[in-house]
Amino acid sequence: MSEQNRKPRAREKHVVSGGSGVHLRDDGSTGAAPAQGGVSPNVKRAAIGGGAGAGILAMIVAFFQMFSGGGDSGAGNDPNGYKADAPTEINRTVASGSREKRTVIKGDGKDTVTIMVYMCGTDLESKYGMATNDLAEMSKAKYGDNVRIIVYTGGCSRWKTNGISNKVSQIWQVKDGGLVSLKADDGDTVMTDPKTLTSFIKYCKQNFPADRNELIFWDHGGGSVSGYGYDEKNKSKGSMSLSGINQALKDADMTFDFIGFDACLMATAETALMLDRYADYLIASEETEPGIGWYYTDWLTKLGENTSMPTVDIGKNIIDDFVSKCSTDCRGSKTTLSIIDLAEFANTVPENLAGFSKSVSGLITNKDYQTVSDARYKTREFAASSRIDQVDLVNLAENVGTDECKKLAEAVKGAVKYNRTGGAMTNAYGVSIYFPYKRTSYVDTACSNYSQIGLDDEYSKCIKQFASLETSGQIAAGGTGSAAASLFGGLSGGSSGNADVIGQLLGAFLGGSGRSIAGLDEGNTEFYKESPLSEEETAQYLADNYLQADKLVWQQEGGKYTLELTPEQWKLVHLVDLNMFYDNGEFYIDLGLDNVYSYDGDKLVADTDRNWLSINGQPVAYYHTDTYENGDEYTITGYVPARLNGERVKLFIVFDNDTPDGYISGAEYDYGDETETVAKSVTEIKPGDKIDLLCSCYTYDGEFIAEHELGQQITVSDDMQIRNTDVGSGQLRLMYKLTDIYNNEYWTQAIIVD
């Protein structure tokens, strides 16, 4: 187990006097006011005039307060607390052997530029007005007729800009401080259909030919596996995968100066390698974007002043504006944005990625799976709570540490021409990649996409081998664990350590009659056939490297509870979290998972205090997601399930050096199974908003209740207090969840605290 996880978080503990403990609201009501969409009431808009195809929408441009906040970063948030990295110099070198750029810049400001914005408004617009805000920013920019901004709108049930239709898709030009209607009815198109994108690009190509063409995708993003987009009007149509984007761009038969994603998680190696056929540069984010997205006014104005500006300078302006805006409006957001030279990336990365893949496969084949698993666990992960398994490629390669991996890291760094991060972000070098760990159910889908976009087969083989051995470890441990067994007096399951028994379990799984693994079925386990070891070798490896669940019992020593494992056993543990259940007389309320623990030598010492995380004195169900340390600086992030003004969300809580007590950094809408792509975070919690806390429970009969309301409704104020609070007088059941190198979850024996 790594030393960084042995450091308990020091939080000041507070007791609420006269507290009666945690309680549920069982009537099912929320008491929440309906969402108001977040648009400031003093923003005025003129209605669209004229007939179809001829009207001009006059927009009075203002900074919309929903996400810019007028300089106020939200309840209890000090914008000075955001730490953005300092601007760096652009890397203007290009590795030898890289192809020439497809876009030839005339120079002297003589170039014409067409910027195509593919804006799938979806719920980001209908609920929060994010698209309207960005259209207003575009309209405020100053530029001449040599810059044409063409916007395709659709995929949204309700636009907050008067005149934009929720019935049909439309095409607009941002011009003279407003929107000019170019095509009032393009039909009720599906925005995640590649054919829709192709049609829009062809329209721009025919009607707005230019020396430089730029394409910006605006919406949700899902990265390597799920790709781009979530059409609110066509939820069942899914997203546009990378192979779908590839097909759309191929059919459009056009190349671009840069392709950008004002969407989450799209700065991936897979995206970059696919786009090399169609663009010179990629501008995108490794992490989930804050709700404000890109800030358009200033970089568009600078481009208007010099349309021959080098593309890397355009990218730098976009990145600097984005990070700067987030620094004032989105405290705690893990901001990333980079510009990648696709010509250099395609020239230097594939060969080195193949070397990395062979090196990792070699480690696994030589029965050193743990080195790879440890490296993957320590690597910067993006959208961690979504479990999409995207990690920083440089950080991963450097953590594995072989010569081949180090060469890959250098190649990626060279192709990233400018990269900035902000907030609670470390070890983000500009390009991520899909590497399974949190769940293996996406491996087959990812590798299918790889074959369609031309990614080297060695990488597919590498992740299949890793996933197959990880899954074998989960099979041997008995499948997916839960707290229920320990809660009701038992212990988590686990391997017996006998190679013969493990072999039988593996054989049964392959035969379709074995233990089930969450998320896996006969439709997504093709990867399992790529095991680098024989069934007998795998069984023996697992027998030699398994966590002994029967040892997860407590000893009482001098009034404290301790749990002792050997150093070899602790090396198999990646993560330790405290899991607290509160007995309210009717249910066992799951209060979540927190990284609070301490050690005495090789003994885990239980924290039996009756304190838990609270908001305004109300204990909450809090789930720790990640901890990152950089020297003496640390950032710990977790979330609280809740409803915000009636909408199901995750409230994100951040603890760092400047705010050790923690603060609410924002909220993210919880889509459940609606889409696998990730929305931009709703980064502002405003005074007056209503929060209804949620939790899960177990009845005394062992019935699991997925969602109940917890405590009283909270009205957001300017001084939201995040504290540790005494939970009250009810009985507690405390367990620790240990996560091993196969991402198995084990719960210790429960400690009962009366």
N, C-alpha and C positions, 0 to 999 in steps of 0.2 A: 504494500500500500504506500502511495507516495506521501512524502512528508507534508506537502501543502494541505492535505486533507486531514491531517492530525491537529490542525490548529482550530480550536473552537472559535466561533464568532463571539466577540465580546459585545454583548448588548446590555445596556442598562436595563434593569428589571424594575417594573413598577407594579404596585398592587392597587387595585381599585377598592376603595373602602366600601364595605357593605355590599360587595358584589354577590349576586345569587347564583353565579355560574353561567355556563353556556346553555342556551335554550333555543328551541326551534319555533318557527311560526308554521303551524300546521294547516292554516286555512287556504293555503295555495295562492293567496293574494300577494301582490307585490307592493301596492301602494305607490307605484311609480308614475310620475307624470309622463305623458307621451313625449317621444323625442321630437324636438323642434327643428332638427336639421342643422342647427348650429350656425345659420346665416344671421349676421348682425341685422337687427331690424332697421338700422338707419341706412342700409345699402339700397339705393334706388336703381331700378332698371326700366328702360323704355320698352314697350311692346314692339314686336316685330311688325313691320309695315309692308304693304304691297302684296302682290299675288305670289303663288308658289313659284320658286326659282328666281324671284326678282326682289324679294324683300331684303331690307337691311336691318339688322338688329343693332340698335344703338345701345351701347353698354357704357354706363358711367363707371369708370374704372376706379376701384377702391381696394384697399387691402382688406380682404375679408377676415373678420375677426375669429371665425371658427378655429382656424389653424395658425394664423399669424399672431393672434392674441393681442395685437396692438402693442407688442413689447412686453406684455404680461405673460409669463410662461405657465400660468395656471396656478391652481390652489396650492399654496405652501411651497412653491418651487422658486428657487433663486437662480435666474439664468446665469449668474456668474459662477455657479457650481459646475457648469458643463466644461469639460476639458477637451478641446479640439487640438489635434496635433498641429504643429506649426507648418506653414506651407513649405514645400521643398522645391528644388529645381526640377524642371522637366528633363527627363532623360531623352536627349535628341539623337543619340547614337542608334544605329540599326545594324544588327548582326550581318556579317557577310553571307551572301547566298540567299538573302531574303528577296522575294520578288519585288519588282517596281510597283509603286502605288498605281491603282487603276484610275484614280481621279487626278487629272493634271490641272494644277492651279495656274491660271493666267498671270496673276500678279497685278500690282498697282491698283488694287480695288476694282478691277474690271470684271470680276467673276459674278455671275448670277447664281443665286442659291435658292433651291426649293427644299423646304423642310416639311416633311410629311408626318403628321401626328395621328397615329391610329389610336383613337381615344374610346376605349370601351368603358363607359361611365360606371356601369354596374352600381352596387350598393355604396361604393365609395362616394358617388355623386348623390344618389337618391337619399341617403341617410345623412351624409356629412358635407356635401357641397364641395368636395375636393377638386373635381374637374372644373367647376365654375370658378373656383379660386385660381386655378392655373390658367384658365382662359383669360381671366382678368389680368394676370401677370403678363401674359403674352401681349394683350391689348395695350398695356402701358408702355411697352418697349418702343423705342424710336428707331426706325429704319426706313429705307427708301424702297422704290419699286424693284430694286435688284435682289430683294429678299422676299420670298413668298412663303407664307406659313399656311399650309392647307391641312385642315382638320377633318377627320372622318369621325362622326359621332354615332353611337348606337349602344345596345346592350344594357340599357338603363330603364328602370320603370318610371322614374320621375326626375327630369332635369330641373335644376334650380335656376337656370338661365332661361328667361322667357323666349320662346320661339324655337328652342331645340326640342324636337319631337321625341316622345317616348314610344310612338307607334312605329315609326320607320327610321331607318338609318339615313344620315344626311352628310353632305360635304359642305364645308365652310372655308372661307378665307379670312384670316385675321388681318384686318386692314383699317388704317385710319382710326385706330382706337376702338374698333368694334368688330363685328362679325358680318361678313357678306355671304349671303346664301348662294352657293354655286349649284347645288343639286338638292332640292327640297324633299325628294322622295327617291331613295335608292332601294326601296323595298324593305321588308322586315327581315333583314339579313341576320345571320348568326355570326357574331363577332369572333368566335373561336374557330370558325370554319376557314381553312386556308384559302379557299376560293374568294372569300370576302376581302381578305388582305390583298390577294393578287389583283383583284378588280380595282381596288383603290390605288395601288401603285401604278397600274396601267393608265388609270385616269390622269394621275399627276404627270406621268411620263408624256402623255399625249398633249395635255393642256398647259403644262407648266415646265417645258424643257429647260434645263439649266446646266451650267458648268459643274455645279456641285450639288449633289442630292444627299439629303439626310433623312433618316427614318427613325422615328421615336415611337416605341410601344408604350402605351399608358394604360395601366390596370393592375390587377394582381399579378404576382409572379410566383412560380414554383420551382424554377431552376432546372436541374439536369433531368429529373424524372418526369415531372408534370408539365414543365414548360410555362407558357404564358396564357393568362386570361381566365376570366370567370364572367360569363354572360348572364346577368341577373334575369333576363327574360327567357333564357334557354339553358337553365341549370343542368338539365340532363345531358346536354351536348358535351360536357366536359371542357377541358382546356385544349389549347393548341400546343401539342408536343413539339420538341425540337425537330423531329422528323416532319411534322406538319408545317412548321415555319420554313424548314428547308424546301419543302415542296412548293409553298407559296412563293418564295423568292425565286426559285428556279423557274416557275411558270411565268412570273412577272418579267423575267429576262432583263434585269436591270442591276447595276452595281451602284454602291453608295460610298460616299466619303466616310461617314460614320453611321452605325446603327446603335441607337441608345435605348435603354430600357428604364423608363420612369416607373419602375415596378420592382418588386422584391426579388432578391436572390438569383439574379440572372447573370452575374459576373462569374461564370463557371468555365472550366476548361472545355467542357462539352459544347457550350454555346459558342465559344471562341473558335474552336476547330470547325464547327459547322458553318459559321458565318464567313470564314475566310474566302469562300467562293464568291461572296456577294458584297463585301465591304473591306475598307482599309483599316478601320478602327472600330472597337466596341467600347461603349461607355455604359457601365452598369454597376450595380451594388452587389457585394457578397452577402450582406445582411438584409434583414427586413428593413424597408425604408420607413422612416417616420411619416406620419400622415400628410405633412405639408409637401412631401415629394420635392422634385426639383423646383428651384426658384428661377423663373424664366426671364424676368424683366431685364436684368443687367447684362447677362451674357448675350441676349438677342440684340440689345442696343450696341454692344461692342462689336458684334458681328456686322451690324448695319453700318458701322463706321469704317470697317475694313473687311469687305467680303473676300479678300484674298488672304485672310489670316490663316496661318498654319493650323491644321486640324488639331494638333496636340495642344495648341494654345486655346482653341475653342473648348476642348475637353477640360483644360485646366480651369477656365473661367466657369464652366458648368459645375465642376467639382468644388471650387472655392466658394461659389455662391451657395451651393447646397449645404456645405459644411458650416459656413458662416451663419446661414439662416437657422439651421438646426441648433447652433450654439446659443441662439437667443430664445428659441421657441420650444426646444425639445430636450430639456435636461434629462439625462439618463438614457437617452436613446443610443443604441450602438450603431453609430453612423459610419457607413463606408461608401466610397465611390472611387472608381478607377477608370483610366483609359488604357486600353490594351492595343498594341500594334499587332493586327491580325496577320500581316505578312511575316513579321518576325516570329510570332507565336507559332504559325504553321511551319516555319522553317526550322526552329530550334527545339520546340517542345515535344512533338510526336516521338522522335528517336529517343529522347531522354525519358519520356513517359514509359516507353517500352522497356528501357533499362531499369527504371524504378520498378515496374511491374514484375519483371523477371527476378529482380532482387528480392522483392517481397514474397513472391512465389517460392523462391529458394529458401527463405527463412522458414516458411510454413512447411515445405517439403522436408526440411531438416529438423522438423519437430521443435521449431522455435516460434510457435504461434504466439506465445506470450509477449515477445518483443514487439510484434506487430500490434497486438491488442493494446498493450500499454501505450504505444506511440499514438494509436488512434484515439484512445481515451484522453490523452493529454492535449490533443490538438484542438485549436480554436474551432468551435462548431457554431453554425449559424441557424437561426430559428430553432434553438434547442428544444423549446417546449413543443414544437410541432413534430419533432422526431423524423425529419426528412433526411438526415444523415449527410448534410453538406458541410465540408470542412475546408479550411484554408489549405491549399495545395503545398505552398512553401513550408508552412508550419508542420504539416504531416511528413513531408519528405525529410525535413531536418530532424524531426523526432525519430524517424526510423533510423537515419544516420549512416547508412551505407554510402560508399563512394558514388554509386549510381544515383542514389537519392539526393545527394548533395549537388550533383550536376544538374538534376532536374530543377532543384530550387534556384540555382543560378540562372538557368534558362528562363524560368518564369519571371524572376525579378527583372531580367533584361527586357522582356517583352512588355512589361507594365511600365508605361512611360510617365505616368503620374498617378499617385494614389494618396488619398487622405482618409483619416478616420477621426472619429470624435466620440465624446462621451465615454462610456465604459467599454472601450474596444482596444484590445491588444492582439498581437500576432495575426493581423489581417493584412496580407501583402498584395491583395488586389485580384486574386483568382482563387475560386473554390473548386471542389470536385466532389462528386458523389462517392462516398466510401461507407459501406453498410456497417452498422454497429447497433444502433438503437432498435432497428427492426430489419429483418432480411426479406420481407415480403415484396420489396420493390426491386430486388436484384434482377429478376427475369425481365421486368419491364424496362429497366435501365439498359440492360445488355441488348434487348431488342432494338431500342432506340440507337444504341451505338452502331449496330450493324447497318442501320439505315442512313446514319450520318457519316459513316466511314471512320469511326474511331478504331484505333488499333486493337486487334483481338487479344493482345497480351494483357491489356488492362481488364477486359472482361474476364479473362481467365483468372487473373489475380484476385478480383473481388469475389468471384464465384468460389474460389478456393478458401478464402478467408471466411465467407459466409457459411460455407458448408461445415467447416470445423466449429465455428461458433454455434451453429444450429445443432451440431452433434453434442456439444457441451450442454445445450438446453434440453435436448432429449434425455441425456444421461441424468440430468438433475430432476427430471420428472415433469418437464413442461413449465408453463407459466406459473409463477408463484403468486400468492396473495397474502394479505395480512390475516385473513379469516382464521386459518388454522391456529396461529399463535394467539389470536384474540380470544379464542374459545378453549385455550388450555393445551394446545398441541404444539408441534414444531413444523416448520417448513419441510417439504420433501427434499430429497437429494439423492445423489448416487450412492450406492453401497461401496463404491471404490473397487469392486470386483470386475476385472476386465471381461470375464465371460458374461456376467449379467449385463454389463454395458453393451457388449456386442449383440446380445439378444434384443435389447431395446432399440439399437440402431437398425438391426435387421427388420424388426417389426415396423419401424417408421417407414423404411423404404418399401415395405410390403403393403403399406396402407392400413395396417391394423394397430399401429403403435400409439404412443402418447401424442396428444395434439399440442402444437405450438401456436400461440396466438398469432393470427394473421396469415398463417400458412395453410394451404390445402393442396390438392392435387394439381391445381391450376397455376401455382406460382412456386413450385419447388424443383424446377428443372435444374437450377444451379447446383442442387445438392449432388448431382451426378459428377460434378467436377472435383470431388474430394481428392486432395493430393496424396492422401494416404489410403492404404487398404483398410477394409473394415476392421481387421484385426489390429493393425497399427493404430488406427484411430481410437479403438476401445482401450488399448494399452496406454496411449498418451493421456486419455481422459482419466484413466484409473490412477495415473501417476500425478495428475494435476487437477485435483478437484477439491472443492471446499467441503469440509466435513460438517454438514448441517447438524449432526447430532451433538456437536460440540458447542452449539450456540445457546448455552445455558448459563445462568447467572450463579455466581457465588456471593454470599454475603460476608463481608469482611469489615468489621468495625463500623457497622451502620451504613455501609455503602455497598452497592452492587457492582461486581466486576465480571468481565468475560475475558477469558484468556485463550489465545490461540498461539501456535508456534510461529516464529518468524516466517517460515515457509508458507504457512497458511495465510498470514497477513499479506504476503506478496501476491496472492491470488485475488485480493480484494481491491476493487477500484474505488468504491464509494461507500460511505457510511452516512445514514440519515436517521434522525430520531422520528419515530411515528407515534403520535399521541392520540389516544381515544378517550373520550369523556362520556361517562355514564350519566345521562340526565334523568334516569328513572324510567325511561321508555325505550331509548335507543343507545347504542354505542356510536357516538359522533366521531367521525374521522376528522381530526384537526390537521391532517396533512403530514408533510415531511420537511424537516428542518436540519441543516447541517450543524447541529450543536452537539459536541461530544468532546471528551478529553481522554488522555491515556496516562497510564502509570506503567512504564515499561511496555510490555506486550499485552497489557490488560486494558480493555475498553472499560471506562468508568461511566456508569449510567448517570444521567442528569435526572434526578427524581424531583426536582423543584416543580411546583404546580404552575409554572409560568409558561405562557405561550404568546405568540405574536398577536397583537391586537391593533385595530384601527379605531381611534377615538374611544379606547377602553373596551371595545367589543372584540373578544377573541374571534379569530378568523381561521378558515381552512387554508393554510399556506403551504405551497409546494416549492421547495428549493429546486432550481433548474441548473444553475452553473455557478462556479467559483473560478475567478481568474486572479492570479497574483503576478505582479511585475515588481520585483524587489520588495520594497516595503509597502507598495501600493496594492490595494486589493479592491475587487468589485464582486459582490455577491448578488445574484438575481434570482427571484422566485415570482410566483404568481398566486393570486387569490381568485377562485371562481366566484363570479358575481353576476348580477344584472345591473347594467348602467342605463338608467332611464328606460328600463324594461327590456333592454337588449342583453342577451347572454354574452359575457365578455370574460377575458382574463385581465385582472388588474395586476400590472407589473410593479413589484417592489424592488428597489435597489438599495443596497448598503455599500458604502465606500468609505474611504479615509475621511472625506469631508463631512459625510453624514452617516456616522456609524449607527445611529438609531433607525435610519432608513427613510425613504420617501416613496410616494406613488409616482412612478415615472410616466405612466400612461395606461392605456387600455387597448386591447385587441379583440375584435369581434370573434366569437367562437362559432365557426361554421359547421362544426360537427362533420357529417359526411357529405355536405353540399358540394365541396370542392377540395381538391388536394393542393391547389395553389394557395398562397399566403397573401393576405391583405396588408396594405400599408397600415401601420399602427395608428389608432386614434390617439394622438399624442397629448391631448390636453383634456384634463378633468377640470371642469369649470365650477366655480361656486354656484350652488343651487342645484347641481346635478344630484340625482337620487341613486344611491347604491343599496342594493339588496344582496346580502352575502349568501353564498350557497355552500353546501357541504354534502357529503355522502354519509350513509349510516348503515349499521347492521342492527337488525332486531335481535332480541334475545334468542330467537329461534334460528338465527343465522341467515335470515333473509337480507339480501343486499338491496339498499335503496339508493339509487344513483344520484338523486338530487332532492335536497330539502333546503328550505330557507333557514338561515341561522341568525338568531338575534333580531335586533330591531333595525329598521331602515335607517341609513345614514345619509344626511344631507351634506354635500361637500361644502367646505368652508375654506377660507384662506389659510387656516392653520390646522391641517390634518395631522393628527398625532399617531405616529407609528411607534409602538412600545411593546415591551413584554409585560403581560398582565396576568395576575393570579386568575385562574379560570373558575374558581369557586369551590364549593365544598363537596361536589360529587366525586364518586370513585373514578380514578384514572387507571388506564391500562397502557403501559409504555413498552414499546418494542423498538429495536433498531433494525433498519433494513440495510442489509449488506448486498452490494452488487459486485459480482465477480467478473473475471476476465472474459467470460462468455456472455456477459450481460444478463446472467441469471440473477434473480432477486430472491433473497432469503430473509426471513424475519426471525429474530431471536425469540426465545421464550418471553412471554409477557411478564412484566413487573406490575403488580397491583399496588396502587397507592391510594389508601383511604383518606 
